[in-house]
Amino acid sequence: MARIDETRRFIAVNIAVLTVSDTRTTADDTSGDALAQRVAAAGHHVAARAILRDDADAITGQLRAWIDDASIDVILTTGGTGITGRDVTPEAFERVLEKRIEGFGELFRMLSFQKIGTSTMQSRALGGVAHGTYLFALPGSPGAVKDAWDDILVWQLDNRHRPCNLVELMPRLQEHRQAAQ
């Protein structure tokens, strides 16, 4: 179970939020809004926000731009993780990821199963790392975004979480690059 070590100083991270949808706009982006609100409420910074259509090239381009931005630590996407022909977020992620965080998708689907049953098998939620940036692809429903943030990400993106968390690993994410130099 999550345990916060209150003796440690909280470290805010910079998080970019990308909504992938052919239909949503800034006026009705309920999933992106829910995610951005949760990020800010947890004490982190919403460093950037965008909405893109379900287009793998466009998504890949935005991911690369944010990965190359040293001020962005984490990228969270919502939408495009299903199994229909238009759902291409995981394919865009595969173009940029250096390492997958297999446990994120597995844990998300396990938690989701408790709420929506076997329908969770339709989710291709995933996580990974690229050039020292964490990336997480979440389903597009507000409920799924809330579940992913409230039950997983809020804890792993808090450096006070014990026994371990993703924030304390950030300085080591590019060790392989430093070793090659």
C-alpha positions as CSV (number, residue, x, y, z in Angstrom):
1,M,0.0,0.0,0.0
2,A,1.1,3.6,-0.6
3,R,3.1,5.2,2.2
4,I,4.2,8.8,2.1
5,D,7.4,9.7,4.0
6,E,6.5,13.1,5.4
7,T,10.1,13.7,6.5
8,R,11.1,14.2,2.8
9,R,10.6,17.4,0.9
10,F,8.1,17.1,-2.0
11,I,9.6,17.6,-5.5
12,A,7.2,18.9,-8.1
13,V,7.7,17.6,-11.6
14,N,6.7,19.2,-14.9
15,I,4.0,17.3,-16.7
16,A,2.7,17.7,-20.3
17,V,-0.9,16.6,-21.0
18,L,-1.9,15.5,-24.5
19,T,-5.5,14.6,-25.4
20,V,-5.8,12.4,-28.5
21,S,-9.3,12.7,-30.0
22,D,-11.0,13.3,-33.3
23,T,-14.0,14.9,-31.5
24,R,-12.8,16.8,-28.4
25,T,-12.0,20.5,-28.2
26,T,-10.7,22.7,-25.4
27,A,-14.3,23.4,-24.6
28,D,-15.2,19.7,-23.9
29,D,-12.0,18.0,-23.1
30,T,-13.2,16.4,-19.9
31,S,-10.5,13.8,-19.6
32,G,-7.7,16.3,-20.3
33,D,-9.3,18.7,-17.8
34,A,-9.6,16.0,-15.1
35,L,-5.9,15.0,-15.7
36,A,-4.6,18.6,-15.6
37,Q,-6.6,19.3,-12.5
38,R,-5.3,16.3,-10.7
39,V,-1.7,17.1,-11.7
40,A,-2.0,20.6,-10.3
41,A,-3.8,19.5,-7.1
42,A,-1.0,17.0,-6.4
43,G,1.5,20.0,-6.5
44,H,3.0,19.3,-9.9
45,H,3.2,21.8,-12.8
46,V,1.2,21.4,-16.0
47,A,4.1,22.4,-18.3
48,A,2.2,22.0,-21.6
49,R,-1.2,20.9,-22.9
50,A,-2.5,20.1,-26.4
51,I,-5.2,18.3,-28.2
52,L,-4.4,16.3,-31.4
53,R,-6.5,14.1,-33.7
54,D,-5.9,10.4,-33.9
55,D,-3.0,10.6,-36.2
56,A,0.2,8.6,-35.4
57,D,2.5,11.0,-37.2
58,A,1.1,14.0,-35.4
59,I,1.2,12.3,-32.0
60,T,4.7,11.1,-32.6
61,G,5.8,14.6,-33.5
62,Q,4.3,16.1,-30.4
63,L,5.8,13.4,-28.2
64,R,9.2,14.0,-29.7
65,A,8.9,17.8,-29.2
66,W,8.1,17.3,-25.5
67,I,10.7,14.6,-25.0
68,D,13.3,17.0,-26.4
69,D,12.1,19.8,-24.1
70,A,14.4,19.6,-21.0
71,S,11.7,21.3,-18.9
72,I,9.2,18.4,-19.3
73,D,9.7,15.4,-17.0
74,V,6.5,13.4,-17.8
75,I,4.1,13.2,-20.7
76,L,0.6,11.9,-20.0
77,T,-1.7,11.2,-22.9
78,T,-5.4,10.4,-22.8
79,G,-7.2,8.8,-25.6
80,G,-6.4,6.6,-28.6
81,T,-5.5,3.5,-26.6
82,G,-8.4,1.3,-27.7
83,I,-8.5,-1.3,-30.5
84,T,-10.4,0.4,-33.2
85,G,-8.8,1.5,-36.5
86,R,-8.5,5.1,-35.3
87,D,-6.7,4.2,-32.0
88,V,-3.0,4.8,-32.7
89,T,-1.5,6.3,-29.5
90,P,0.4,3.0,-28.6
91,E,1.8,2.9,-32.1
92,A,3.0,6.5,-31.8
93,F,4.6,5.6,-28.4
94,E,6.4,2.7,-29.9
95,R,8.1,5.1,-32.3
96,V,9.7,7.0,-29.4
97,L,10.1,4.7,-26.4
98,E,13.5,3.4,-25.4
99,K,12.1,1.3,-22.6
100,R,8.6,0.1,-21.7
101,I,7.3,0.1,-18.2
102,E,5.3,-3.1,-18.6
103,G,4.0,-3.0,-15.0
104,F,2.0,0.3,-15.7
105,G,-0.3,-1.2,-18.3
106,E,-0.7,-4.5,-16.3
107,L,-1.5,-2.6,-13.1
108,F,-3.9,-0.2,-14.8
109,R,-5.8,-3.2,-16.3
110,M,-5.9,-5.0,-13.0
111,L,-7.3,-2.0,-11.2
112,S,-9.7,-1.3,-14.1
113,F,-11.0,-4.9,-14.0
114,Q,-12.3,-4.2,-10.5
115,K,-14.5,-1.4,-11.9
116,I,-15.4,-2.4,-15.5
117,G,-14.8,-6.1,-15.6
118,T,-13.5,-7.9,-18.7
119,S,-14.0,-4.7,-20.8
120,T,-10.6,-3.6,-19.5
121,M,-9.0,-6.1,-22.0
122,Q,-9.8,-3.5,-24.7
123,S,-7.3,-1.0,-23.2
124,R,-3.8,-0.7,-24.5
125,A,-2.7,1.7,-21.7
126,L,1.1,1.7,-21.5
127,G,4.1,3.4,-20.0
128,G,7.7,3.9,-20.9
129,V,10.8,6.1,-21.0
130,A,12.4,8.1,-23.8
131,H,15.5,10.3,-23.4
132,G,14.9,10.7,-19.7
133,T,11.2,11.5,-20.0
134,Y,8.4,9.3,-18.6
135,L,5.5,8.7,-20.9
136,F,2.1,7.2,-20.0
137,A,-0.8,6.5,-22.4
138,L,-4.1,6.5,-20.7
139,P,-7.5,5.6,-22.1
140,G,-9.8,8.6,-23.1
141,S,-12.6,8.3,-20.6
142,P,-12.6,10.6,-17.5
143,G,-13.1,7.5,-15.3
144,A,-10.0,5.8,-16.7
145,V,-7.9,9.0,-16.3
146,K,-9.0,9.3,-12.7
147,D,-8.2,5.7,-12.0
148,A,-4.8,5.9,-13.6
149,W,-3.9,9.1,-11.8
150,D,-5.5,8.4,-8.4
151,D,-4.5,4.8,-8.0
152,I,-1.1,4.7,-9.7
153,L,0.6,7.9,-11.0
154,V,-0.1,10.2,-8.1
155,W,1.9,7.8,-5.9
156,Q,4.7,7.0,-8.4
157,L,5.2,10.7,-9.2
158,D,5.6,11.6,-5.6
159,N,9.2,11.4,-4.4
160,R,8.1,10.8,-0.9
161,H,6.3,7.5,-1.8
162,R,7.8,4.5,-0.2
163,P,9.3,2.0,-0.7
164,C,10.2,3.5,-4.1
165,N,9.0,5.9,-6.8
166,L,9.7,7.1,-10.3
167,V,10.9,10.6,-9.3
168,E,13.9,9.3,-7.5
169,L,15.0,7.4,-10.6
170,M,14.9,10.5,-12.9
171,P,18.5,11.4,-12.5
172,R,19.5,7.9,-13.6
173,L,17.2,7.5,-16.6
174,Q,20.0,8.5,-19.1
175,E,22.9,6.5,-17.6
176,H,23.2,4.5,-20.8
177,R,23.7,7.7,-22.8
178,Q,26.4,9.0,-20.3
179,A,28.2,5.7,-20.5
180,A,28.3,5.8,-24.3
181,Q,30.0,9.3,-24.3
